Amino acid sequence: MANDINSLLSSQTNVPTQSQKQTDALNSLANNFDNFLTILTTQLQNQDPLSPMDTTEFTNQLVMFADVEQSVRQSGQLEDLISLNRQNEATNAVGYIGQEIKADYNEVNFQGDPVTLSYTLPEEAKRASMEIYNGAGELVRLVQNMPTTFGDHEVSWDGTDQNGNPLPAGPYSFQVGAVTEDDEAIDPTYQTGGTVTGVEFDGGVTTLLMGAVKVPLSKVLRVQDPTA
């Protein structure tokens, strides 16, 4: 579920310095340490002066308690850093709204006008074809005899299906199947572009919206001000 931007940012303004899990762990560690000290004190008080006990084991346990405490505190600090990073990412993502982006992604937002489908072949192919799917994952168009040379390729799609019927507006994905002369599969990369219309935050993941298309922030390759 998408969260409201303002409520998200306001809720992240004060990042806690210590999580509840860390607090519980430290409290449990303190209780165990108190019990350990009680046992140690009792045994030291009741030891035979002529045959003092070996304290090596107790010393090792003291070191262990210190190591565990340090690990718990470091874990809490890591959680704080992750929270701060998410806050910073959310703040920066809002600035993408209204900007034009290019992304390593294979979805386009079809709104009735022809759209450009872009892909890159890492090597020359013997043959290549393109499949176009609607938002429900259904194949709506198969295009044979796609460009097979090494490098970048762009094709214009008018939003029609295999029979030339116009398709409704919405998100569409595309993928290219290509093989070498030895019929080995080639793995193309893709690019999509458009204007960012919104930002969505869900489960710590930031997604940019281009109409109905959702592009992970990590997939963005380029950002450009449309007025520049």
N, C-alpha and C positions, 0 to 999 in steps of 0.2 A: 504494500500500500504506500502511495506517495504521501509524504509529509509536507505540511505548509512550511515554506522557506523561513518566514519570520519566526514561527514558533520553534523551528529546529535551531536556528541560530541563537535565539534567546536562551534556549535550554542548554546550549553548549557554552554559554559565556563564562560560567563559573565551573571550570573543570575540577572535580574532586581530586584532592591530593592523595587520597587513600581509599581504595575500594572497600566495600563491605566484606568481600572475601578475604582481603588482606588483613583487615581488622580482626575477623574471626580466627584466622590462622595465627596471628600474633597472640591473641588471647589464649588460644589452645596451647601454643608453645610456652607461654608464661606459666600456665597452670601446671604443665608437665615439668617445667624447670623448677617450680616451687616444690613439687613432690620429690623431685630428684635431690634437691638441697636438703629436704627434711630427712630423707633416707641417709644421705651422706653424713649429715650432722650426727644422727643417732648412732651410726656405725663408728664414727670417729670417737664419740664419747664413750662407747662401750668396748673399744678395742683394748687388747692386752698390752700394757706399756712395755712388757718384756719382748713382745712379738708384734710390733706395729704392722698394720695392714699395708698391702701394696696399693698405692693410689694411682697406679698407671691407668687402670681401667676408668676410674673416675675422671682423670685428666682427659682421656680420650673422649669421654662423653661430654665433658664441658666444651671441648673443641667442636664436637658434632652439633651441640646446641647453638653455638656461635655461627657455624656455617649455615644451619637451617634458617636462623633469624635473618642473616644477610641475604639469603636466597629469596625469602618471603618479601623483604623490603625492596629488593631489586625488581621482583615481579610487579609490585605495586607501582614502582616508578615507570616500568615499561607500559603498564596500562594507562598511566597519565600521559605518556608520550603519544600513544596511539590515539587517545581521545583528543589531544591537542592537534594532531595531524588531521584527524577527521574534521575538526572544527575549521581548520585552515583550508582544507579542500572544499568544504561546503561554502565558505565565504568566497573563495576564488571562483567556484563554479557559477555563482550567481552572475558574475561579470561576463559570462559567455552569452547571456541572453541578448539577442539582437545581432550577434556576430555570425559571420559565415565561417563554417569549418569544413575541413577535409578530414576524413577518418578512414582508418583501416577497417572497413566494414562493408557488408554486401547487402544492405537494405536501402531502399529508396522510398521517398514519400510521394506517391503518384496523386496528383490533384487535377487530372484531366488534360494537362499539357504533356508533350513528350518529355521523357526523362533520360538522362545519360547513365548508362551502365558501364562502369570502368573496371578493367582487370589487367593484370600484368603476368606475363609468362616468363618464368626464369630461364627458359630455353625454348628453342624452336620445337613446335609440335607437328606431328604427322596429320592430325586432325583435331578439331575442337568443336564443341557444341555448348550451347547455353540453355539452362533451364530456369524458368521464372515461376515463382510460387506466390500465392496470395497470403494474406495474414493468417489463414487457417492452415497453412502448410500444404495446400493443394496445388499441383502442377497446372499452370494455366497457359504456358507457352513453351515450346521447344524450338530452338533456333539452331539449325545445322550450319555447317560450313562457316564457322566463326574464324576470324583472323588467327593465324597460327605462328606468326613470326615472333621471335624473341622481343620482349619489351612491353610497353604500355599500349593498351587498346581501349577505345571508347566506341560504344554503339548507342544509337538513339532508339528508344522503345516508345511507341505511340500509345501504349496502354490497351492494346487489343489482345484477344486470346488467339488460339490456334486457327479459329475460323474467321478471324477478323472482326469479332464482336467486341465493342467497347466494354472495358471492365470498370467497376466502381472505384472511386478514390479510396486511398488507404495505403498501408505499408505493403511493400512487395520485396521479396528477397530473390537473389539470383546466384547461380553458381555455374562455373565452367568446368566441363569435363574434357580433359586433353590428354593425349598420349604421345609418346615418342615414336620414332621409327621402329623401335623394338617392342612397341605396345606397352611400355612402362608408363604408369600413371604420372602425370605432372601436377604439381600442387600450385595453382595460381594464387596470387594475392589480389585483394579487391580494394576499391576506394569508393566512397560515397561522399556527397557534399550537400550543403544546404544551410539555411538560417536557423539558429537555435531559438526555439520558441519558449522553452521552459527548462527547468531542472527538477529532477526527481531524486529523492533520498530514500533508500530502503535497505535496511540491514547493514548499514555502514558502507554501502556502495552508492556512488554518485553517478547518475545517468543524465545525459543531455537529451532533450527532446527536440526533434525536427518534425513538427507536426505529430503524426502517429508513429514515427520511427524513434526508437530508443537506442541511443549510442552510448556505450560505456565511456566514461571520461578517459580511461586508459587507452582507448582506441584513437583518440584525436591526434592527427598528424600536423595540422596547420590551422591557425585562427587568423581571420582577416576582418577588419572593420569595413563593412560594405560602403561606407561613405568616404573611405580613403582612396 
